[in-house]
Amino acid sequence: MKLCRFETSERKTRIGLIAEGHVLVDLSAGGIPSLNSLFEASGAELTNLAKQNLPQYSLADVRLLAPVERQEVWAVGVTYLRSKKARMEE
């Protein structure tokens, strides 16, 4: 199951499920308005939504968006040599 955010040709941001082939099922039309609500949904709910007659788009007809909204994002790691040296000194 591949989940995503996407933008339609009308510039509307939606939540989607990439199904077999290159078909994108619009979960927003089934009551999933944001990534937060998607993360709170159970696997069974998502499976049931995917079986409904929701609007579908071809991947070629939409623009995939970054998979974040307003969630707090944390990252860990050393990305710069100077930072690495500082961590080694600590």
LOZA-480398 format. One record per residue (C-alpha): residue number from 1; x, y, z. Coordinates in steps of 0.1 Angstrom, whole numbers, plus 5000, padded with zeros to 4 digits. Layout:
# LOZA-480398
+-----+------+------+------+
: seq :    u :    v :    w :
+-----+------+------+------+
: NUM :    X :    Y :    Z :
...
+-----+------+------+------+
//
This chain:
# LOZA-480398
+-----+------+------+------+
: seq :    u :    v :    w :
+-----+------+------+------+
:   1 : 5000 : 5000 : 5000 :
:   2 : 5016 : 5033 : 4989 :
:   3 : 5001 : 5065 : 5004 :
:   4 : 5008 : 5100 : 4991 :
:   5 : 4998 : 5136 : 4989 :
:   6 : 4990 : 5149 : 4955 :
:   7 : 4977 : 5180 : 4936 :
:   8 : 4951 : 5178 : 4910 :
:   9 : 4950 : 5199 : 4878 :
:  10 : 4927 : 5222 : 4896 :
:  11 : 4955 : 5228 : 4922 :
:  12 : 4937 : 5210 : 4950 :
:  13 : 4958 : 5191 : 4975 :
:  14 : 4945 : 5156 : 4982 :
:  15 : 4955 : 5124 : 5000 :
:  16 : 4958 : 5093 : 4979 :
:  17 : 4964 : 5056 : 4977 :
:  18 : 4985 : 5044 : 4948 :
:  19 : 4968 : 5012 : 4936 :
:  20 : 4979 : 4986 : 4911 :
:  21 : 4991 : 5000 : 4879 :
:  22 : 4994 : 5037 : 4878 :
:  23 : 4960 : 5045 : 4894 :
:  24 : 4957 : 5069 : 4923 :
:  25 : 4926 : 5066 : 4945 :
:  26 : 4915 : 5099 : 4960 :
:  27 : 4911 : 5091 : 4998 :
:  28 : 4901 : 5127 : 5005 :
:  29 : 4868 : 5120 : 4987 :
:  30 : 4863 : 5092 : 5012 :
:  31 : 4868 : 5114 : 5043 :
:  32 : 4906 : 5115 : 5047 :
:  33 : 4913 : 5153 : 5045 :
:  34 : 4949 : 5153 : 5058 :
:  35 : 4980 : 5132 : 5065 :
:  36 : 4972 : 5134 : 5102 :
:  37 : 4938 : 5118 : 5097 :
:  38 : 4954 : 5092 : 5074 :
:  39 : 4980 : 5083 : 5101 :
:  40 : 4951 : 5079 : 5126 :
:  41 : 4931 : 5056 : 5103 :
:  42 : 4935 : 5018 : 5107 :
:  43 : 4947 : 4995 : 5079 :
:  44 : 4912 : 4981 : 5078 :
:  45 : 4897 : 5015 : 5072 :
:  46 : 4921 : 5022 : 5044 :
:  47 : 4914 : 4989 : 5028 :
:  48 : 4876 : 4996 : 5029 :
:  49 : 4882 : 5030 : 5015 :
:  50 : 4902 : 5016 : 4986 :
:  51 : 4873 : 4993 : 4978 :
:  52 : 4848 : 5021 : 4976 :
:  53 : 4840 : 5038 : 4943 :
:  54 : 4862 : 5069 : 4950 :
:  55 : 4875 : 5092 : 4923 :
:  56 : 4906 : 5079 : 4906 :
:  57 : 4934 : 5097 : 4887 :
:  58 : 4962 : 5085 : 4865 :
:  59 : 4997 : 5092 : 4881 :
:  60 : 5005 : 5111 : 4849 :
:  61 : 4976 : 5135 : 4855 :
:  62 : 4986 : 5147 : 4890 :
:  63 : 5016 : 5162 : 4908 :
:  64 : 5030 : 5142 : 4937 :
:  65 : 5038 : 5164 : 4968 :
:  66 : 5061 : 5160 : 4997 :
:  67 : 5047 : 5136 : 5023 :
:  68 : 5046 : 5162 : 5051 :
:  69 : 5021 : 5189 : 5061 :
:  70 : 5025 : 5206 : 5095 :
:  71 : 5039 : 5176 : 5114 :
:  72 : 5070 : 5181 : 5134 :
:  73 : 5099 : 5165 : 5116 :
:  74 : 5130 : 5153 : 5133 :
:  75 : 5162 : 5142 : 5116 :
:  76 : 5193 : 5126 : 5131 :
:  77 : 5227 : 5125 : 5116 :
:  78 : 5259 : 5143 : 5108 :
:  79 : 5258 : 5160 : 5075 :
:  80 : 5289 : 5183 : 5075 :
:  81 : 5325 : 5175 : 5083 :
:  82 : 5327 : 5204 : 5107 :
:  83 : 5297 : 5191 : 5126 :
:  84 : 5312 : 5157 : 5127 :
:  85 : 5344 : 5170 : 5142 :
:  86 : 5325 : 5189 : 5168 :
:  87 : 5306 : 5158 : 5178 :
:  88 : 5338 : 5138 : 5181 :
:  89 : 5353 : 5165 : 5204 :
:  90 : 5322 : 5163 : 5226 :
+-----+------+------+------+
//
